[in-house]
Amino acid sequence: MATSNLYPAESLKSFAVALLEAAGAPPDNAAVVAEALIEADSEGLPSHGLLHLPMYLARIAGGSVDPRATGAVVVDQGARLTIDAGNGLGQVIAETACGIAIARAEAHGLALVAVRNAFHFGAAGRFARRIALAGQIGIVMANTRPMLPAPGGMEAVVGNNPLAIAVPTEGEPVVLDFAMSAGAMGKIRLAAGKGEQIPEGWAQTAEGLPTRDALEALKGSLLPAAGAKGFGLALMIDLIAGGLSGGGMGEAVQPLYGDMARPYDSANLFLAIRIEGLRPPAEFAAATSGLTDRIRASRVTAGAAPVRVPGDRAAQARSRFSGHCPLARETLDALRSHAGLLGVAVPEALVAT
């Protein structure tokens, strides 16, 4: 069974940056990607963390990801814009989109930035939170290759499309971040690598039969959370993000771990809403804090842990792992292998573990 160890976050960041730079990424782009992946691991989201870096490196080598791209605005209507990502590293383009959305929302009251020709950007919540930390409401969504069947179907027809909503408070923003499947594909990949079973209701085989076998799940399809509700949300994200951006939808979006030479062709959408003008921001933050504090203080059933609101678990993990990052041994071994291929030195803190 695989185990996770704690490593110095700065050592992991310098290692990830060195790998990306060796693959052709400029220092600024490499730093953005490394920080985002390590943040996901530090928040207890290994399915969105450094687990993906070997695949990023393989896609750069295969030519389907341009590590130097920063995105180009191709439609500009003030509060509504479209960015062509040019198959750039997803976190880099998402940072660009967030920055534009925040600035335009300040000018226009709200802003929508659609992105086409996009690549995997990790956790959507990171970018919704970035907007909320600027004092605005942030909504972020993206589509993926088809992974979910319609209710009663056995063929994957829509992606496991993530949606994140972040709302400012007097402290940490409330950050809701979820994909539409009962279980994340990244978690199934982790389970397959460890030889572990997955929970019931997460996936079905290629023949449409329920399975707890992670390897069979990878050959089949994920099941939507809450049945028709999860499927319906996933479909709407595909229609909105893909439709507004002019980017890939449905089967046009490629498997992340498929042909490394074929662009992913995802679509993203970033929405920023300015609070000022509708309500004084301090008054809004006091109201949101009042409700969330009331929820946290609510009574729990016997033996249950204290109540949390969306974003609490990630914030608690960031505090608990301050300066360090949990990482599975298999993930670190994969990064070391790429270091050998790219001629990158492994930091001393990551060598003898």
SELUM-122063 format. One record per residue (C-alpha): residue number from 1; residue in three letters; x, y, z. Coordinates in steps of 0.2 Angstrom, whole numbers, plus 5000, padded with zeros to 4 digits. Example, Ala and Ser with C-alpha at 12.3 -4.5 7.8 and 13.67 -1.06 7.14 Angstrom:
REM residues 2
+-----+---------+------+------+------+
! num ! residuo !   px !   py !   pz !
+-----+---------+------+------+------+
!   1 !     ala ! 5062 ! 4978 ! 5039 !
!   2 !     ser ! 5068 ! 4995 ! 5036 !
+-----+---------+------+------+------+
END
This chain:
REM residues 353
+-----+---------+------+------+------+
! num ! residuo !   px !   py !   pz !
+-----+---------+------+------+------+
!   1 !     met ! 5000 ! 5000 ! 5000 !
!   2 !     ala ! 5006 ! 5017 ! 4996 !
!   3 !     thr ! 5010 ! 5030 ! 5009 !
!   4 !     ser ! 5012 ! 5049 ! 5009 !
!   5 !     asn ! 5026 ! 5057 ! 5017 !
!   6 !     leu ! 5029 ! 5076 ! 5022 !
!   7 !     tyr ! 5042 ! 5085 ! 5012 !
!   8 !     pro ! 5047 ! 5103 ! 5012 !
!   9 !     ala ! 5036 ! 5113 ! 5001 !
!  10 !     glu ! 5050 ! 5124 ! 4994 !
!  11 !     ser ! 5060 ! 5109 ! 4990 !
!  12 !     leu ! 5046 ! 5102 ! 4980 !
!  13 !     lys ! 5042 ! 5118 ! 4972 !
!  14 !     ser ! 5060 ! 5121 ! 4966 !
!  15 !     phe ! 5060 ! 5103 ! 4960 !
!  16 !     ala ! 5044 ! 5105 ! 4950 !
!  17 !     val ! 5050 ! 5122 ! 4943 !
!  18 !     ala ! 5066 ! 5114 ! 4937 !
!  19 !     leu ! 5057 ! 5100 ! 4929 !
!  20 !     leu ! 5046 ! 5112 ! 4919 !
!  21 !     glu ! 5060 ! 5124 ! 4915 !
!  22 !     ala ! 5070 ! 5109 ! 4908 !
!  23 !     ala ! 5055 ! 5105 ! 4897 !
!  24 !     gly ! 5054 ! 5122 ! 4890 !
!  25 !     ala ! 5043 ! 5133 ! 4902 !
!  26 !     pro ! 5049 ! 5150 ! 4906 !
!  27 !     pro ! 5052 ! 5153 ! 4924 !
!  28 !     asp ! 5036 ! 5163 ! 4928 !
!  29 !     asn ! 5025 ! 5150 ! 4920 !
!  30 !     ala ! 5034 ! 5136 ! 4928 !
!  31 !     ala ! 5032 ! 5144 ! 4945 !
!  32 !     val ! 5013 ! 5147 ! 4943 !
!  33 !     val ! 5011 ! 5128 ! 4939 !
!  34 !     ala ! 5022 ! 5122 ! 4952 !
!  35 !     glu ! 5014 ! 5133 ! 4966 !
!  36 !     ala ! 4996 ! 5127 ! 4960 !
!  37 !     leu ! 5000 ! 5109 ! 4960 !
!  38 !     ile ! 5009 ! 5109 ! 4977 !
!  39 !     glu ! 4994 ! 5120 ! 4984 !
!  40 !     ala ! 4982 ! 5106 ! 4979 !
!  41 !     asp ! 4993 ! 5093 ! 4988 !
!  42 !     ser ! 4994 ! 5104 ! 5003 !
!  43 !     glu ! 4976 ! 5105 ! 5004 !
!  44 !     gly ! 4973 ! 5087 ! 5004 !
!  45 !     leu ! 4969 ! 5086 ! 4985 !
!  46 !     pro ! 4982 ! 5074 ! 4978 !
!  47 !     ser ! 4971 ! 5070 ! 4964 !
!  48 !     his ! 4974 ! 5088 ! 4958 !
!  49 !     gly ! 4992 ! 5090 ! 4963 !
!  50 !     leu ! 5009 ! 5084 ! 4958 !
!  51 !     leu ! 5002 ! 5067 ! 4952 !
!  52 !     his ! 4999 ! 5076 ! 4936 !
!  53 !     leu ! 5016 ! 5084 ! 4933 !
!  54 !     pro ! 5023 ! 5069 ! 4924 !
!  55 !     met ! 5008 ! 5069 ! 4912 !
!  56 !     tyr ! 5011 ! 5088 ! 4909 !
!  57 !     leu ! 5029 ! 5085 ! 4905 !
!  58 !     ala ! 5025 ! 5071 ! 4893 !
!  59 !     arg ! 5012 ! 5082 ! 4884 !
!  60 !     ile ! 5025 ! 5096 ! 4882 !
!  61 !     ala ! 5037 ! 5083 ! 4875 !
!  62 !     gly ! 5023 ! 5077 ! 4863 !
!  63 !     gly ! 5019 ! 5094 ! 4857 !
!  64 !     ser ! 5001 ! 5095 ! 4863 !
!  65 !     val ! 5005 ! 5108 ! 4877 !
!  66 !     asp ! 5015 ! 5124 ! 4873 !
!  67 !     pro ! 5024 ! 5128 ! 4889 !
!  68 !     arg ! 5028 ! 5146 ! 4884 !
!  69 !     ala ! 5010 ! 5151 ! 4880 !
!  70 !     thr ! 5001 ! 5164 ! 4890 !
!  71 !     gly ! 4985 ! 5166 ! 4881 !
!  72 !     ala ! 4978 ! 5179 ! 4869 !
!  73 !     val ! 4962 ! 5189 ! 4870 !
!  74 !     val ! 4953 ! 5186 ! 4854 !
!  75 !     val ! 4936 ! 5194 ! 4859 !
!  76 !     asp ! 4935 ! 5210 ! 4870 !
!  77 !     gln ! 4918 ! 5217 ! 4873 !
!  78 !     gly ! 4922 ! 5226 ! 4890 !
!  79 !     ala ! 4914 ! 5214 ! 4902 !
!  80 !     arg ! 4914 ! 5199 ! 4891 !
!  81 !     leu ! 4930 ! 5192 ! 4884 !
!  82 !     thr ! 4937 ! 5176 ! 4875 !
!  83 !     ile ! 4954 ! 5170 ! 4877 !
!  84 !     asp ! 4963 ! 5158 ! 4865 !
!  85 !     ala ! 4974 ! 5148 ! 4877 !
!  86 !     gly ! 4985 ! 5142 ! 4863 !
!  87 !     asn ! 4986 ! 5125 ! 4872 !
!  88 !     gly ! 4996 ! 5133 ! 4886 !
!  89 !     leu ! 4999 ! 5126 ! 4903 !
!  90 !     gly ! 4981 ! 5127 ! 4911 !
!  91 !     gln ! 4986 ! 5136 ! 4927 !
!  92 !     val ! 4995 ! 5150 ! 4918 !
!  93 !     ile ! 4980 ! 5154 ! 4907 !
!  94 !     ala ! 4969 ! 5153 ! 4922 !
!  95 !     glu ! 4979 ! 5165 ! 4931 !
!  96 !     thr ! 4978 ! 5177 ! 4916 !
!  97 !     ala ! 4959 ! 5175 ! 4915 !
!  98 !     cys ! 4957 ! 5178 ! 4933 !
!  99 !     gly ! 4967 ! 5194 ! 4933 !
! 100 !     ile ! 4957 ! 5200 ! 4918 !
! 101 !     ala ! 4940 ! 5195 ! 4926 !
! 102 !     ile ! 4944 ! 5204 ! 4942 !
! 103 !     ala ! 4950 ! 5220 ! 4933 !
! 104 !     arg ! 4935 ! 5221 ! 4921 !
! 105 !     ala ! 4923 ! 5217 ! 4936 !
! 106 !     glu ! 4929 ! 5232 ! 4945 !
! 107 !     ala ! 4926 ! 5243 ! 4929 !
! 108 !     his ! 4909 ! 5235 ! 4924 !
! 109 !     gly ! 4902 ! 5227 ! 4939 !
! 110 !     leu ! 4904 ! 5210 ! 4933 !
! 111 !     ala ! 4915 ! 5201 ! 4920 !
! 112 !     leu ! 4915 ! 5185 ! 4910 !
! 113 !     val ! 4930 ! 5177 ! 4903 !
! 114 !     ala ! 4928 ! 5162 ! 4892 !
! 115 !     val ! 4943 ! 5152 ! 4887 !
! 116 !     arg ! 4946 ! 5140 ! 4872 !
! 117 !     asn ! 4960 ! 5128 ! 4867 !
! 118 !     ala ! 4963 ! 5126 ! 4885 !
! 119 !     phe ! 4973 ! 5113 ! 4895 !
! 120 !     his ! 4970 ! 5105 ! 4912 !
! 121 !     phe ! 4971 ! 5118 ! 4926 !
! 122 !     gly ! 4970 ! 5108 ! 4942 !
! 123 !     ala ! 4958 ! 5113 ! 4955 !
! 124 !     ala ! 4945 ! 5125 ! 4950 !
! 125 !     gly ! 4943 ! 5131 ! 4968 !
! 126 !     arg ! 4960 ! 5139 ! 4967 !
! 127 !     phe ! 4955 ! 5152 ! 4954 !
! 128 !     ala ! 4937 ! 5155 ! 4962 !
! 129 !     arg ! 4946 ! 5158 ! 4978 !
! 130 !     arg ! 4958 ! 5170 ! 4970 !
! 131 !     ile ! 4943 ! 5181 ! 4964 !
! 132 !     ala ! 4935 ! 5180 ! 4981 !
! 133 !     leu ! 4952 ! 5186 ! 4989 !
! 134 !     ala ! 4950 ! 5201 ! 4978 !
! 135 !     gly ! 4934 ! 5205 ! 4986 !
! 136 !     gln ! 4923 ! 5198 ! 4972 !
! 137 !     ile ! 4912 ! 5183 ! 4970 !
! 138 !     gly ! 4921 ! 5170 ! 4959 !
! 139 !     ile ! 4913 ! 5157 ! 4948 !
! 140 !     val ! 4924 ! 5145 ! 4938 !
! 141 !     met ! 4920 ! 5130 ! 4927 !
! 142 !     ala ! 4928 ! 5119 ! 4914 !
! 143 !     asn ! 4924 ! 5104 ! 4904 !
! 144 !     thr ! 4933 ! 5088 ! 4902 !
! 145 !     arg ! 4932 ! 5073 ! 4890 !
! 146 !     pro ! 4916 ! 5063 ! 4891 !
! 147 !     met ! 4917 ! 5052 ! 4907 !
! 148 !     leu ! 4899 ! 5052 ! 4913 !
! 149 !     pro ! 4884 ! 5042 ! 4906 !
! 150 !     ala ! 4867 ! 5049 ! 4905 !
! 151 !     pro ! 4856 ! 5041 ! 4918 !
! 152 !     gly ! 4852 ! 5023 ! 4912 !
! 153 !     gly ! 4866 ! 5024 ! 4899 !
! 154 !     met ! 4882 ! 5014 ! 4897 !
! 155 !     glu ! 4891 ! 5026 ! 4886 !
! 156 !     ala ! 4901 ! 5041 ! 4893 !
! 157 !     val ! 4893 ! 5057 ! 4884 !
! 158 !     val ! 4898 ! 5072 ! 4895 !
! 159 !     gly ! 4913 ! 5077 ! 4905 !
! 160 !     asn ! 4916 ! 5076 ! 4924 !
! 161 !     asn ! 4915 ! 5095 ! 4923 !
! 162 !     pro ! 4921 ! 5105 ! 4938 !
! 163 !     leu ! 4912 ! 5120 ! 4946 !
! 164 !     ala ! 4919 ! 5131 ! 4959 !
! 165 !     ile ! 4910 ! 5146 ! 4968 !
! 166 !     ala ! 4919 ! 5157 ! 4980 !
! 167 !     val ! 4911 ! 5170 ! 4991 !
! 168 !     pro ! 4921 ! 5183 ! 5002 !
! 169 !     thr ! 4919 ! 5183 ! 5021 !
! 170 !     glu ! 4928 ! 5193 ! 5035 !
! 171 !     gly ! 4940 ! 5179 ! 5035 !
! 172 !     glu ! 4944 ! 5165 ! 5023 !
! 173 !     pro ! 4932 ! 5164 ! 5008 !
! 174 !     val ! 4919 ! 5151 ! 5007 !
! 175 !     val ! 4925 ! 5140 ! 4992 !
! 176 !     leu ! 4914 ! 5126 ! 4985 !
! 177 !     asp ! 4923 ! 5116 ! 4972 !
! 178 !     phe ! 4917 ! 5100 ! 4965 !
! 179 !     ala ! 4916 ! 5089 ! 4949 !
! 180 !     met ! 4900 ! 5080 ! 4945 !
! 181 !     ser ! 4905 ! 5062 ! 4947 !
! 182 !     ala ! 4902 ! 5053 ! 4963 !
! 183 !     gly ! 4921 ! 5050 ! 4964 !
! 184 !     ala ! 4936 ! 5059 ! 4956 !
! 185 !     met ! 4945 ! 5051 ! 4942 !
! 186 !     gly ! 4961 ! 5056 ! 4950 !
! 187 !     lys ! 4956 ! 5047 ! 4966 !
! 188 !     ile ! 4952 ! 5031 ! 4955 !
! 189 !     arg ! 4970 ! 5033 ! 4947 !
! 190 !     leu ! 4977 ! 5034 ! 4964 !
! 191 !     ala ! 4968 ! 5018 ! 4970 !
! 192 !     ala ! 4973 ! 5009 ! 4954 !
! 193 !     gly ! 4991 ! 5013 ! 4957 !
! 194 !     lys ! 4989 ! 5006 ! 4975 !
! 195 !     gly ! 4979 ! 4991 ! 4970 !
! 196 !     glu ! 4965 ! 4997 ! 4981 !
! 197 !     gln ! 4946 ! 4996 ! 4978 !
! 198 !     ile ! 4935 ! 5011 ! 4975 !
! 199 !     pro ! 4918 ! 5014 ! 4985 !
! 200 !     glu ! 4902 ! 5008 ! 4978 !
! 201 !     gly ! 4893 ! 5020 ! 4966 !
! 202 !     trp ! 4908 ! 5028 ! 4959 !
! 203 !     ala ! 4910 ! 5019 ! 4942 !
! 204 !     gln ! 4904 ! 5006 ! 4930 !
! 205 !     thr ! 4913 ! 4995 ! 4918 !
! 206 !     ala ! 4913 ! 4997 ! 4900 !
! 207 !     glu ! 4898 ! 4985 ! 4899 !
! 208 !     gly ! 4888 ! 4996 ! 4911 !
! 209 !     leu ! 4890 ! 4986 ! 4926 !
! 210 !     pro ! 4894 ! 4993 ! 4944 !
! 211 !     thr ! 4911 ! 4990 ! 4949 !
! 212 !     arg ! 4923 ! 4993 ! 4964 !
! 213 !     asp ! 4938 ! 4988 ! 4954 !
! 214 !     ala ! 4948 ! 5004 ! 4950 !
! 215 !     leu ! 4956 ! 4996 ! 4934 !
! 216 !     glu ! 4939 ! 4991 ! 4927 !
! 217 !     ala ! 4933 ! 5009 ! 4932 !
! 218 !     leu ! 4947 ! 5017 ! 4921 !
! 219 !     lys ! 4941 ! 5006 ! 4906 !
! 220 !     gly ! 4923 ! 5011 ! 4910 !
! 221 !     ser ! 4915 ! 5027 ! 4915 !
! 222 !     leu ! 4912 ! 5037 ! 4931 !
! 223 !     leu ! 4894 ! 5038 ! 4938 !
! 224 !     pro ! 4887 ! 5056 ! 4941 !
! 225 !     ala ! 4884 ! 5061 ! 4959 !
! 226 !     ala ! 4865 ! 5062 ! 4963 !
! 227 !     gly ! 4861 ! 5054 ! 4947 !
! 228 !     ala ! 4851 ! 5065 ! 4935 !
! 229 !     lys ! 4856 ! 5081 ! 4945 !
! 230 !     gly ! 4875 ! 5078 ! 4943 !
! 231 !     phe ! 4873 ! 5073 ! 4925 !
! 232 !     gly ! 4862 ! 5089 ! 4921 !
! 233 !     leu ! 4875 ! 5101 ! 4929 !
! 234 !     ala ! 4889 ! 5092 ! 4920 !
! 235 !     leu ! 4879 ! 5095 ! 4903 !
! 236 !     met ! 4876 ! 5113 ! 4907 !
! 237 !     ile ! 4894 ! 5117 ! 4911 !
! 238 !     asp ! 4899 ! 5109 ! 4894 !
! 239 !     leu ! 4886 ! 5119 ! 4885 !
! 240 !     ile ! 4890 ! 5135 ! 4893 !
! 241 !     ala ! 4909 ! 5134 ! 4894 !
! 242 !     gly ! 4912 ! 5126 ! 4877 !
! 243 !     gly ! 4897 ! 5135 ! 4869 !
! 244 !     leu ! 4902 ! 5153 ! 4874 !
! 245 !     ser ! 4921 ! 5150 ! 4871 !
! 246 !     gly ! 4919 ! 5142 ! 4854 !
! 247 !     gly ! 4930 ! 5128 ! 4861 !
! 248 !     gly ! 4929 ! 5109 ! 4863 !
! 249 !     met ! 4913 ! 5101 ! 4869 !
! 250 !     gly ! 4909 ! 5083 ! 4872 !
! 251 !     glu ! 4920 ! 5071 ! 4862 !
! 252 !     ala ! 4930 ! 5085 ! 4855 !
! 253 !     val ! 4939 ! 5086 ! 4872 !
! 254 !     gln ! 4952 ! 5073 ! 4873 !
! 255 !     pro ! 4958 ! 5061 ! 4887 !
! 256 !     leu ! 4971 ! 5069 ! 4898 !
! 257 !     tyr ! 4981 ! 5053 ! 4898 !
! 258 !     gly ! 4977 ! 5048 ! 4880 !
! 259 !     asp ! 4988 ! 5054 ! 4864 !
! 260 !     met ! 5001 ! 5065 ! 4871 !
! 261 !     ala ! 5003 ! 5073 ! 4854 !
! 262 !     arg ! 4985 ! 5078 ! 4853 !
! 263 !     pro ! 4979 ! 5094 ! 4861 !
! 264 !     tyr ! 4967 ! 5092 ! 4876 !
! 265 !     asp ! 4955 ! 5106 ! 4869 !
! 266 !     ser ! 4945 ! 5110 ! 4885 !
! 267 !     ala ! 4935 ! 5125 ! 4888 !
! 268 !     asn ! 4935 ! 5136 ! 4904 !
! 269 !     leu ! 4924 ! 5150 ! 4910 !
! 270 !     phe ! 4928 ! 5163 ! 4924 !
! 271 !     leu ! 4915 ! 5175 ! 4931 !
! 272 !     ala ! 4919 ! 5189 ! 4943 !
! 273 !     ile ! 4905 ! 5199 ! 4952 !
! 274 !     arg ! 4909 ! 5215 ! 4960 !
! 275 !     ile ! 4900 ! 5217 ! 4977 !
! 276 !     glu ! 4902 ! 5236 ! 4979 !
! 277 !     gly ! 4888 ! 5245 ! 4971 !
! 278 !     leu ! 4875 ! 5231 ! 4975 !
! 279 !     arg ! 4880 ! 5232 ! 4994 !
! 280 !     pro ! 4894 ! 5239 ! 5004 !
! 281 !     pro ! 4908 ! 5225 ! 5004 !
! 282 !     ala ! 4910 ! 5226 ! 5023 !
! 283 !     glu ! 4892 ! 5223 ! 5026 !
! 284 !     phe ! 4891 ! 5209 ! 5014 !
! 285 !     ala ! 4906 ! 5201 ! 5022 !
! 286 !     ala ! 4898 ! 5203 ! 5039 !
! 287 !     ala ! 4883 ! 5194 ! 5033 !
! 288 !     thr ! 4892 ! 5180 ! 5025 !
! 289 !     ser ! 4903 ! 5178 ! 5040 !
! 290 !     gly ! 4887 ! 5178 ! 5052 !
! 291 !     leu ! 4879 ! 5164 ! 5042 !
! 292 !     thr ! 4894 ! 5153 ! 5040 !
! 293 !     asp ! 4899 ! 5155 ! 5059 !
! 294 !     arg ! 4881 ! 5150 ! 5063 !
! 295 !     ile ! 4883 ! 5134 ! 5053 !
! 296 !     arg ! 4899 ! 5130 ! 5060 !
! 297 !     ala ! 4892 ! 5132 ! 5078 !
! 298 !     ser ! 4877 ! 5121 ! 5074 !
! 299 !     arg ! 4874 ! 5105 ! 5084 !
! 300 !     val ! 4880 ! 5089 ! 5078 !
! 301 !     thr ! 4874 ! 5071 ! 5079 !
! 302 !     ala ! 4882 ! 5059 ! 5092 !
! 303 !     gly ! 4900 ! 5056 ! 5088 !
! 304 !     ala ! 4900 ! 5067 ! 5073 !
! 305 !     ala ! 4914 ! 5079 ! 5070 !
! 306 !     pro ! 4911 ! 5098 ! 5071 !
! 307 !     val ! 4902 ! 5105 ! 5056 !
! 308 !     arg ! 4912 ! 5113 ! 5042 !
! 309 !     val ! 4907 ! 5124 ! 5027 !
! 310 !     pro ! 4915 ! 5123 ! 5010 !
! 311 !     gly ! 4933 ! 5128 ! 5010 !
! 312 !     asp ! 4936 ! 5124 ! 5029 !
! 313 !     arg ! 4945 ! 5107 ! 5026 !
! 314 !     ala ! 4957 ! 5115 ! 5013 !
! 315 !     ala ! 4961 ! 5130 ! 5025 !
! 316 !     gln ! 4964 ! 5118 ! 5039 !
! 317 !     ala ! 4975 ! 5107 ! 5029 !
! 318 !     arg ! 4985 ! 5123 ! 5023 !
! 319 !     ser ! 4987 ! 5127 ! 5041 !
! 320 !     arg ! 4992 ! 5110 ! 5047 !
! 321 !     phe ! 5005 ! 5107 ! 5034 !
! 322 !     ser ! 5012 ! 5124 ! 5034 !
! 323 !     gly ! 5028 ! 5124 ! 5025 !
! 324 !     his ! 5027 ! 5106 ! 5021 !
! 325 !     cys ! 5017 ! 5095 ! 5008 !
! 326 !     pro ! 5011 ! 5077 ! 5009 !
! 327 !     leu ! 5015 ! 5067 ! 4994 !
! 328 !     ala ! 5013 ! 5049 ! 4989 !
! 329 !     arg ! 5030 ! 5040 ! 4986 !
! 330 !     glu ! 5024 ! 5034 ! 4969 !
! 331 !     thr ! 5022 ! 5052 ! 4964 !
! 332 !     leu ! 5039 ! 5057 ! 4970 !
! 333 !     asp ! 5047 ! 5042 ! 4961 !
! 334 !     ala ! 5039 ! 5047 ! 4945 !
! 335 !     leu ! 5046 ! 5064 ! 4946 !
! 336 !     arg ! 5063 ! 5058 ! 4950 !
! 337 !     ser ! 5062 ! 5047 ! 4934 !
! 338 !     his ! 5058 ! 5062 ! 4924 !
! 339 !     ala ! 5072 ! 5071 ! 4932 !
! 340 !     gly ! 5084 ! 5058 ! 4926 !
! 341 !     leu ! 5077 ! 5060 ! 4908 !
! 342 !     leu ! 5078 ! 5079 ! 4909 !
! 343 !     gly ! 5095 ! 5080 ! 4917 !
! 344 !     val ! 5088 ! 5089 ! 4933 !
! 345 !     ala ! 5096 ! 5087 ! 4950 !
! 346 !     val ! 5084 ! 5081 ! 4963 !
! 347 !     pro ! 5085 ! 5092 ! 4979 !
! 348 !     glu ! 5093 ! 5084 ! 4994 !
! 349 !     ala ! 5078 ! 5085 ! 5004 !
! 350 !     leu ! 5069 ! 5073 ! 4991 !
! 351 !     val ! 5083 ! 5061 ! 4988 !
! 352 !     ala ! 5084 ! 5049 ! 5003 !
! 353 !     thr ! 5066 ! 5045 ! 5006 !
+-----+---------+------+------+------+
END
